Amino acid sequence: MATLSIRTDDSKKHNFEGFCESIGITVSSAVNMFMTACLRENKIPFELKADPFWSEENQERLKESIKQIEEGKFSEHDLIEV
């Protein structure tokens, strides 16, 4: 058997260990299941997405909003707590 070593922050490791324990598997089993799924499906077994905040469309909208604010074309609103 080979040994695999990864680096992660302490909090993530602790939380993942707790998650694995809560569903009755070890961290080693979880990682092996992930590797098996990757090899079987020949891909990462879940969808990877970029944060939509950084999308080109959103960035253009933000730039336009900043431009309008700089030109004084905006109105202020109070936040109303519900």
N, CA, C and O of each residue as an XYZ file, in Angstrom:
328
protein
N       0.844     -1.181      0.000
C       0.000      0.000      0.000
C       0.885      1.238      0.000
O       1.891      1.298      0.708
N       0.501      2.219     -0.798
C       1.224      3.483     -0.870
C       0.650      4.464      0.148
O      -0.500      4.335      0.567
N       1.450      5.433      0.534
C       1.012      6.498      1.437
C       0.925      7.791      0.649
O       1.833      8.126     -0.112
N      -0.158      8.509      0.831
C      -0.373      9.785      0.164
C      -0.357     10.872      1.232
O      -1.029     10.751      2.257
N       0.396     11.916      0.996
C       0.495     13.016      1.945
C      -0.013     14.288      1.286
O       0.408     14.622      0.178
N      -0.917     15.006      1.958
C      -1.426     16.267      1.407
C      -1.275     17.359      2.453
O      -1.156     17.086      3.648
N      -1.283     18.600      1.982
C      -1.231     19.749      2.893
C      -2.584     20.450      2.872
O      -3.161     20.684      1.810
N      -3.078     20.781      4.058
C      -4.307     21.546      4.211
C      -4.231     22.289      5.534
O      -3.394     21.970      6.379
N      -5.091     23.270      5.720
C      -5.030     23.989      6.996
C      -5.672     23.143      8.095
O      -6.484     22.260      7.822
N      -5.291     23.431      9.342
C      -5.728     22.628     10.487
C      -7.246     22.584     10.632
O      -7.813     21.535     10.938
N      -7.898     23.717     10.415
C      -9.346     23.790     10.571
C     -10.059     22.892      9.563
O     -10.983     22.158      9.915
N      -9.617     22.958      8.297
C     -10.227     22.133      7.253
C     -10.043     20.650      7.569
O     -10.970     19.856      7.405
N      -8.852     20.283      8.018
C      -8.569     18.881      8.373
C      -9.488     18.433      9.507
O     -10.102     17.369      9.436
N      -9.575     19.236     10.532
C     -10.408     18.896     11.685
C     -11.875     18.750     11.281
O     -12.540     17.789     11.669
N     -12.376     19.716     10.496
C     -13.779     19.664     10.050
C     -14.048     18.458      9.157
O     -15.103     17.831      9.256
N     -13.089     18.132      8.282
C     -13.276     16.981      7.395
C     -13.257     15.678      8.188
O     -14.039     14.768      7.912
N     -12.366     15.589      9.171
C     -12.346     14.401     10.027
C     -13.688     14.234     10.739
O     -14.208     13.123     10.841
N     -14.244     15.344     11.231
C     -15.552     15.291     11.894
C     -16.655     14.871     10.942
O     -17.531     14.085     11.303
N     -16.610     15.399      9.717
C     -17.592     15.008      8.708
C     -17.501     13.512      8.428
O     -18.510     12.808      8.447
N     -16.295     13.034      8.170
C     -16.117     11.610      7.865
C     -16.614     10.740      9.009
O     -17.285      9.732      8.787
N     -16.286     11.127     10.221
C     -16.739     10.372     11.390
C     -18.264     10.365     11.463
O     -18.869      9.348     11.802
N     -18.880     11.497     11.146
C     -20.347     11.591     11.236
C     -21.057     10.688     10.232
O     -22.202     10.294     10.458
N     -20.389     10.356      9.122
C     -21.025      9.450      8.149
C     -20.438      8.037      8.218
O     -20.759      7.175      7.400
N     -19.576      7.821      9.209
C     -19.099      6.471      9.482
C     -17.969      5.968      8.605
O     -17.837      4.759      8.411
N     -17.147      6.866      8.067
C     -15.992      6.440      7.277
C     -14.742      7.159      7.771
O     -14.829      8.152      8.494
N     -13.597      6.654      7.381
C     -12.342      7.304      7.727
C     -11.967      8.305      6.642
O     -12.491      8.265      5.528
N     -11.055      9.198      6.986
C     -10.543     10.149      6.002
C      -9.887      9.381      4.860
O     -10.053      9.735      3.693
N      -9.147      8.334      5.195
C      -8.493      7.522      4.171
C      -9.520      6.911      3.219
O      -9.309      6.896      2.007
N     -10.629      6.408      3.760
C     -11.685      5.840      2.916
C     -12.292      6.901      2.013
O     -12.552      6.642      0.838
N     -12.522      8.099      2.553
C     -13.107      9.184      1.757
C     -12.191      9.554      0.600
O     -12.652      9.728     -0.528
N     -10.900      9.674      0.871
C      -9.948     10.034     -0.183
C      -9.873      8.917     -1.216
O      -9.817      9.190     -2.415
N      -9.871      7.668     -0.772
C      -9.850      6.542     -1.709
C     -11.113      6.494     -2.563
O     -11.046      6.155     -3.744
N     -12.262      6.830     -1.981
C     -13.509      6.877     -2.750
C     -13.425      7.969     -3.814
O     -13.853      7.766     -4.951
N     -12.874      9.127     -3.447
C     -12.701     10.221     -4.399
C     -11.787      9.794     -5.539
O     -12.104     10.029     -6.705
N     -10.667      9.175     -5.221
C      -9.725      8.733     -6.250
C     -10.355      7.693     -7.162
O     -10.168      7.739     -8.378
N     -11.094      6.763     -6.593
C     -11.752      5.723     -7.385
C     -12.767      6.339     -8.348
O     -12.834      5.955     -9.516
N     -13.561      7.305     -7.850
C     -14.547      7.964     -8.708
C     -13.859      8.730     -9.838
O     -14.322      8.693    -10.978
N     -12.755      9.426     -9.534
C     -12.009     10.161    -10.568
C     -11.527      9.207    -11.654
O     -11.673      9.490    -12.843
N     -10.963      8.095    -11.252
C     -10.415      7.146    -12.221
C     -11.515      6.443    -13.016
O     -11.355      6.199    -14.212
N     -12.626      6.118    -12.359
C     -13.730      5.447    -13.037
C     -14.382      6.371    -14.065
O     -14.675      5.955    -15.186
N     -14.608      7.645    -13.669
C     -15.313      8.589    -14.540
C     -14.365      9.388    -15.433
O     -14.798     10.104    -16.335
N     -13.085      9.255    -15.169
C     -12.056      9.992    -15.910
C     -12.282     11.505    -15.842
O     -12.076     12.221    -16.821
N     -12.708     11.973    -14.666
C     -12.928     13.394    -14.416
C     -13.101     13.595    -12.923
O     -13.247     12.633    -12.169
N     -13.083     14.860    -12.498
C     -13.425     15.183    -11.114
C     -14.913     14.868    -10.967
O     -15.707     15.314    -11.795
N     -15.315     14.116     -9.941
C     -16.705     13.652     -9.862
C     -17.709     14.678     -9.339
O     -18.731     14.307     -8.761
N     -17.429     15.935     -9.534
C     -18.374     16.991     -9.209
C     -18.032     18.197    -10.068
O     -16.931     18.298    -10.610
N     -18.990     19.110    -10.185
C     -18.800     20.272    -11.040
C     -17.922     21.315    -10.341
O     -18.117     21.617     -9.164
N     -16.970     21.849    -11.073
C     -16.132     22.924    -10.561
C     -16.569     24.223    -11.222
O     -16.669     24.298    -12.447
N     -16.830     25.241    -10.415
C     -17.289     26.515    -10.948
C     -16.447     27.634    -10.368
O     -16.000     27.573     -9.223
N     -16.242     28.646    -11.176
C     -15.599     29.852    -10.680
C     -16.642     30.674     -9.928
O     -17.840     30.554    -10.182
N     -16.187     31.487     -9.023
C     -17.070     32.390     -8.295
C     -17.722     33.337     -9.301
O     -17.009     34.033    -10.024
N     -19.061     33.386     -9.372
C     -19.726     34.227    -10.367
C     -19.427     35.716    -10.191
O     -19.627     36.500    -11.120
N     -18.958     36.105     -9.028
C     -18.602     37.510     -8.816
C     -17.564     37.961     -9.829
O     -17.590     39.105    -10.281
N     -16.649     37.063    -10.189
C     -15.548     37.426    -11.078
C     -15.879     37.240    -12.552
O     -15.003     37.416    -13.398
N     -17.116     36.888    -12.883
C     -17.482     36.710    -14.284
C     -17.322     38.025    -15.036
O     -17.437     39.105    -14.456
N     -17.054     37.918    -16.336
C     -16.866     39.107    -17.169
C     -18.110     39.996    -17.133
O     -18.007     41.218    -17.032
N     -19.269     39.377    -17.216
C     -20.529     40.136    -17.206
C     -20.694     40.930    -15.908
O     -21.067     42.102    -15.938
N     -20.418     40.297    -14.783
C     -20.554     40.981    -13.499
C     -19.520     42.089    -13.350
O     -19.833     43.156    -12.823
N     -18.311     41.854    -13.800
C     -17.264     42.870    -13.705
C     -17.629     44.106    -14.541
O     -17.395     45.237    -14.116
N     -18.196     43.886    -15.718
C     -18.629     45.011    -16.552
C     -19.739     45.798    -15.863
O     -19.743     47.029    -15.886
N     -20.671     45.089    -15.255
C     -21.762     45.758    -14.537
C     -21.218     46.580    -13.376
O     -21.665     47.703    -13.146
N     -20.262     46.027    -12.648
C     -19.653     46.763    -11.539
C     -18.916     48.005    -12.029
O     -19.008     49.068    -11.415
N     -18.185     47.870    -13.137
C     -17.470     49.026    -13.703
C     -18.449     50.121    -14.098
O     -18.198     51.304    -13.865
N     -19.566     49.719    -14.697
C     -20.587     50.697    -15.094
C     -21.183     51.371    -13.857
O     -21.416     52.580    -13.867
N     -21.427     50.616    -12.812
C     -21.963     51.191    -11.574
C     -20.980     52.176    -10.961
O     -21.381     53.246    -10.503
N     -19.711     51.830    -10.948
C     -18.682     52.727    -10.413
C     -18.629     54.012    -11.232
O     -18.516     55.106    -10.679
N     -18.710     53.871    -12.546
C     -18.692     55.040    -13.441
C     -19.872     55.960    -13.121
O     -19.708     57.177    -13.040
N     -21.059     55.377    -12.940
C     -22.245     56.176    -12.628
C     -22.093     56.890    -11.286
O     -22.490     58.048    -11.156
N     -21.536     56.225    -10.308
C     -21.315     56.848     -9.002
C     -20.340     58.005     -9.129
O     -20.562     59.081     -8.573
N     -19.255     57.777     -9.869
C     -18.256     58.837    -10.060
C     -18.848     60.049    -10.784
O     -18.401     61.177    -10.571
N     -19.840     59.823    -11.630
C     -20.506     60.910    -12.360
C     -21.670     61.503    -11.563
O     -22.370     62.390    -12.050
N     -21.874     61.015    -10.345
C     -22.959     61.532     -9.501
C     -24.330     61.033     -9.885
O     -25.332     61.583     -9.429
N     -24.404     60.002    -10.713
C     -25.695     59.466    -11.177
C     -26.113     58.272    -10.310
O     -26.094     57.124    -10.754
N     -26.486     58.571     -9.081
C     -26.910     57.504     -8.188
C     -27.862     58.093     -7.154
O     -27.941     59.310     -6.990
N     -28.572     57.231     -6.468
C     -29.414     57.683     -5.364
C     -29.118     56.800     -4.153
O     -28.863     55.602     -4.277
N     -29.160     57.422     -2.995
C     -28.887     56.693     -1.762
C     -30.180     56.119     -1.208
O     -31.249     56.713     -1.343
N     -30.065     54.959     -0.586
C     -31.220     54.314      0.043
C     -30.818     53.857      1.438
O     -29.678     53.449      1.660
N     -31.750     53.927      2.369
C     -31.509     53.410      3.703
C     -31.808     51.917      3.710
O     -32.713     51.442      3.023
N     -31.030     51.192      4.499
C     -31.324     49.771      4.691
C     -32.472     49.649      5.677
O     -32.472     50.289      6.729
N     -33.427     48.843      5.339
C     -34.570     48.626      6.212
C     -34.487     47.199      6.731
O     -34.557     46.241      5.961
N     -34.338     47.068      8.046
C     -34.260     45.728      8.637
C     -35.647     45.128      8.717
O     -36.613     45.804      9.070
N     -35.732     43.873      8.391
C     -37.007     43.183      8.401
C     -37.116     42.346      9.659
O     -38.126     41.675      9.868
